[in-house]
Amino acid sequence: MALPEILKGRLSVPAIAAPLFIISGPELVIAQCKAGVVGSFPSLNARGEGEFEKWLIQITDALDTYNKANPEKPAAPYAVNQIVHKSNLRLEEDLALCVKYEVPIVITSLGARTDLNDAIHSYGGIVLHDIINNFFAKKAIAKGADGLIAVATGAGGHAGTLSPIALIQEIRDWFDGPLLLSGAIASGDAILSAQAMGADLGYIGSAFIATEEARAASDYKEAIVDCGADDIVYSNLFTGIHGNYLKPSIVSAGMDPDNLPESDPSKMNFGSGGNTDSKAWKDIWGCGQGIGAVTAVLSTADFVAGLVDEYNSAFDRLATLNS
């Protein structure tokens, strides 16, 4: 298992919580880390002047206080997601703050840059880069990423189209470093399945939307609980990049989820809804196919405790089958 040193002895279950655009705030991140999974958020979620730095201070102080009070069971480290795309005009400013506060883990998306990786490595941080195919995986490692997040079909948000089995086996053919799997992972059983395929950690996003600490509308949380895989629509209309979205939110926005037009991918838009009046990730709800495992809105602590129980039970069943 290629677990980074920064994670050893810090996880209650082998999982990282994915950064949820608009939805992940300090409250969710702190709760995730205290529960024993890496909590993360996109820096772009902190939108006011100086807000990103305030969040970094709040998270750092809260986890330091927790760790001093719980030296035998320290919290998991936290992560910040950076969109490495020319449309992100805040990247350099936000990166400088990540360096200043020595953010333990940086998750990069939509572009890999050697200078960014070097900046995080300068203080001992690590970089995990999300990819949707083997080609981009090789580019990310060549530019200095420490690990990969394989975003397979069924993942929430900007998902790929490849089977997790195919994607993991192709990456493991040449890469033995930290590897995470994203795509319909919402239970402890799914985390163990990801490991059986060759991943080190599960990457969980949509299930955390239905937690008390998530900054999501109550209707959004209830939709996560009520819907299943058949309610997910794959489209590039809303940001210019293909992603998975909840059908009810598309209907509520006055559109036909079965007849959505294609968007121009050269006009990627992460602030507004591409060719629509609805804001992507706000009025149109991103979501992955694994939500059938989500049956109630819970506190983050209770949800992670359930993951731990499910993971251990699945491990025991597998051991029984192999005995």
C-alpha positions in Angstrom: 0.0 0.0 0.0 1.6 3.3 -1.1 0.3 5.5 1.7 2.0 8.9 2.0 3.8 9.4 5.3 1.6 12.3 6.1 -1.4 10.0 6.3 0.1 7.1 8.3 -1.6 6.6 11.6 -4.0 9.5 10.9 -7.0 7.8 9.2 -9.9 5.9 10.7 -10.7 4.5 7.2 -8.6 4.7 4.0 -10.4 7.6 2.4 -10.1 11.2 1.4 -13.1 13.5 1.2 -13.3 15.2 -2.2 -13.5 19.0 -2.4 -17.1 20.0 -3.1 -17.4 23.3 -5.0 -19.5 25.8 -3.0 -20.4 23.0 -0.5 -17.1 22.4 1.4 -16.4 25.0 4.1 -14.3 25.0 7.2 -17.0 23.3 9.3 -17.2 20.3 7.0 -13.4 20.1 6.6 -12.7 20.2 10.3 -15.4 17.6 11.0 -14.0 15.3 8.4 -10.5 15.5 9.7 -11.6 15.0 13.3 -13.5 11.9 12.1 -10.4 10.4 10.5 -10.7 11.2 6.8 -8.8 13.9 4.9 -11.1 16.9 4.6 -10.7 19.1 1.6 -12.2 22.2 0.0 -11.6 24.2 -3.2 -9.8 27.5 -2.5 -12.4 29.2 -4.8 -15.1 28.4 -2.2 -13.7 31.2 0.0 -15.0 34.1 -2.1 -14.7 37.3 0.1 -11.7 39.5 0.4 -9.2 37.7 2.6 -11.6 34.9 3.2 -9.3 32.1 2.0 -6.7 33.1 4.5 -9.3 33.2 7.3 -10.4 29.7 6.4 -6.8 28.4 6.5 -6.3 30.0 9.9 -9.6 28.6 11.2 -8.9 25.1 10.0 -5.3 25.1 11.2 -6.1 26.4 14.7 -9.1 24.0 15.1 -7.0 20.9 14.2 -4.0 22.0 16.2 -6.3 22.4 19.3 -7.9 19.0 18.6 -4.5 17.3 18.2 -3.2 18.7 21.5 -6.2 17.4 23.3 -6.1 14.0 21.5 -2.4 13.1 21.1 -3.2 9.4 20.9 -5.6 9.9 18.0 -4.7 13.0 16.0 -6.9 14.3 13.3 -6.3 13.6 9.6 -4.6 16.4 7.7 -6.6 18.6 5.4 -6.3 19.4 1.7 -6.9 22.4 -0.5 -8.0 22.0 -4.1 -6.5 24.3 -6.7 -8.0 24.7 -10.2 -4.9 24.9 -12.4 -6.7 26.4 -15.4 -6.2 29.8 -17.1 -9.7 30.7 -16.1 -8.7 30.7 -12.4 -7.3 34.2 -12.0 -6.7 33.6 -8.2 -4.3 30.7 -8.6 -1.1 32.5 -7.9 -2.5 34.4 -4.9 -4.1 31.3 -3.4 -0.9 29.2 -4.0 1.1 31.7 -2.1 -1.2 31.4 0.9 -1.0 27.6 0.7 2.8 27.9 1.0 2.5 30.5 3.8 0.3 28.2 5.9 2.0 25.0 4.8 -1.2 23.3 3.6 -0.4 19.6 4.1 -2.0 18.3 0.9 -2.9 20.2 -2.3 -5.2 18.6 -4.8 -4.8 19.9 -8.3 -7.3 19.8 -11.1 -7.6 20.8 -14.8 -3.9 21.2 -15.4 -0.5 20.2 -14.0 2.3 22.6 -13.3 5.9 21.8 -12.2 6.3 25.2 -10.5 3.2 24.7 -8.4 4.3 21.2 -7.3 7.8 22.6 -6.5 6.2 25.3 -4.3 4.2 22.7 -2.3 7.2 20.4 -2.0 9.3 23.4 -0.6 7.8 23.0 2.8 7.1 19.2 2.8 3.5 19.2 1.4 2.3 16.7 -1.1 0.4 17.1 -4.4 -2.4 14.8 -5.5 -3.6 15.4 -9.1 -6.9 14.2 -10.4 -7.0 12.6 -13.9 -9.6 10.8 -16.1 -7.2 8.7 -18.2 -3.7 7.2 -18.3 -2.4 9.9 -20.6 -3.0 12.7 -18.2 -1.8 10.5 -15.3 1.6 10.1 -16.9 1.8 13.9 -17.6 1.0 14.7 -13.9 3.7 12.4 -12.5 6.2 13.7 -15.1 5.5 17.2 -13.8 6.1 16.2 -10.2 2.8 15.2 -8.6 3.2 12.8 -5.7 0.0 10.9 -6.3 -3.0 10.4 -8.5 -6.7 10.6 -8.1 -8.3 8.4 -10.8 -11.7 9.9 -11.6 -13.6 7.0 -13.2 -17.1 6.8 -14.6 -19.8 7.5 -12.1 -18.0 10.2 -10.1 -19.7 13.4 -9.2 -18.8 16.6 -10.9 -16.3 16.4 -13.7 -16.2 12.7 -14.1 -14.4 10.6 -16.7 -15.9 7.8 -18.8 -13.5 4.9 -18.1 -14.3 1.9 -16.0 -12.5 2.0 -12.7 -11.1 -1.5 -13.3 -9.6 -0.4 -16.6 -8.2 2.9 -15.3 -6.6 1.5 -12.2 -5.0 -1.4 -13.9 -3.5 0.8 -16.6 -2.0 3.2 -14.1 -0.7 0.4 -11.8 1.1 -1.0 -14.8 3.7 1.8 -14.4 3.0 3.7 -11.2 3.4 2.3 -7.7 2.9 5.6 -5.8 -0.2 6.8 -4.0 -3.4 6.2 -6.0 -6.9 7.1 -5.1 -10.1 6.0 -6.8 -13.1 8.3 -7.4 -16.4 7.1 -8.8 -19.5 6.0 -7.0 -17.7 5.5 -3.7 -20.1 6.1 -0.9 -19.7 3.1 1.5 -17.1 1.2 3.3 -17.6 -1.7 1.0 -16.8 0.5 -2.0 -13.6 1.7 -0.3 -12.4 -1.9 0.1 -13.4 -2.7 -3.5 -11.2 0.2 -4.6 -8.3 -1.2 -2.7 -8.9 -4.7 -4.1 -8.6 -3.1 -7.6 -5.2 -1.6 -6.7 -6.0 1.8 -5.3 -4.7 2.9 -1.9 -7.6 5.1 -0.9 -11.2 5.8 -1.7 -12.1 9.3 -2.8 -15.6 10.2 -1.5 -17.5 13.3 -2.6 -21.3 13.2 -3.1 -22.1 11.3 0.0 -20.7 14.1 2.1 -23.2 16.5 0.6 -25.8 14.8 2.8 -24.1 15.7 6.0 -25.1 18.3 8.6 -21.9 20.4 8.2 -22.1 20.6 4.4 -23.0 24.0 2.9 -25.7 22.6 0.7 -29.4 23.5 0.5 -31.7 21.1 2.5 -33.4 20.2 -0.8 -30.0 19.2 -2.3 -29.3 17.0 0.8 -32.7 15.4 0.6 -32.3 14.7 -3.1 -29.0 12.9 -2.4 -30.9 10.7 0.1 -33.9 10.1 -2.2 -32.2 9.6 -5.5 -30.2 6.8 -7.1 -27.9 6.1 -10.0 -30.7 6.4 -12.5 -31.2 10.0 -11.5 -27.7 11.1 -12.6 -27.3 12.9 -15.9 -23.9 13.3 -17.7 -23.6 16.6 -19.6 -21.1 19.3 -20.5 -23.7 22.0 -20.7 -23.1 23.7 -17.4 -19.4 24.3 -17.3 -18.1 23.2 -20.7 -16.7 20.0 -19.2 -18.6 16.8 -19.0 -19.9 16.0 -15.5 -22.6 14.2 -13.5 -25.6 16.1 -12.2 -28.8 15.3 -10.4 -31.8 15.1 -12.7 -34.3 16.8 -10.4 -32.2 20.0 -10.3 -32.1 20.1 -14.1 -35.9 19.7 -14.2 -36.3 22.5 -11.6 -34.2 24.8 -13.8 -36.7 24.3 -16.6 -34.7 22.0 -18.8 -35.2 18.6 -20.2 -32.5 16.3 -18.7 -33.0 13.8 -21.6 -32.4 16.4 -24.3 -29.7 18.8 -23.1 -27.6 20.6 -25.8 -23.9 20.4 -26.0 -21.8 23.3 -24.7 -18.7 24.7 -26.3 -15.8 23.2 -24.3 -13.5 26.1 -25.2 -15.8 28.3 -23.1 -15.3 26.6 -19.8 -17.1 28.4 -17.0 -16.9 27.6 -13.3 -18.8 30.7 -12.1 -21.9 30.6 -14.1 -23.9 28.0 -15.9 -22.3 28.1 -19.4 -25.2 28.6 -21.8 -27.9 28.7 -19.2 -29.1 31.2 -16.6 -28.6 28.7 -13.7 -25.3 28.7 -11.9 -23.5 25.3 -12.2 -23.0 23.6 -8.8 -25.6 25.9 -7.2 -28.9 25.6 -9.1 -27.7 22.6 -11.0 -26.5 20.0 -8.5 -23.4 17.9 -9.1 -23.6 14.3 -7.9 -22.1 10.9 -8.5 -23.8 7.5 -9.1 -23.0 6.1 -5.7 -25.7 7.9 -3.8 -28.0 4.9 -3.6 -25.9 4.0 -0.5 -26.9 7.3 1.2 -30.1 6.8 3.3 -30.1 9.7 5.7 -28.7 13.2 6.4 -26.2 12.6 9.2 -23.4 14.4 11.0 -20.0 13.9 9.4 -18.9 12.0 12.5 -21.8 9.6 12.3 -21.4 9.1 8.5 -17.6 8.3 8.8 -18.3 6.0 11.7 -20.7 4.1 9.4 -18.0 3.9 6.8 -15.6 2.4 9.3 -18.1 -0.2 10.4 -19.0 -1.1 6.7 -15.3 -1.3 5.8 -14.5 -3.6 8.7 -17.5 -5.8 8.0 -16.5 -6.0 4.3 -13.0 -6.9 5.3 -14.2 -9.6 7.6 -16.4 -11.1 4.9 -13.6 -11.2 2.5 -11.3 -12.9 5.1 -14.0 -15.5 5.6 -14.3 -16.2 1.9 -10.6 -16.6 1.7 -10.3 -18.9 4.7 
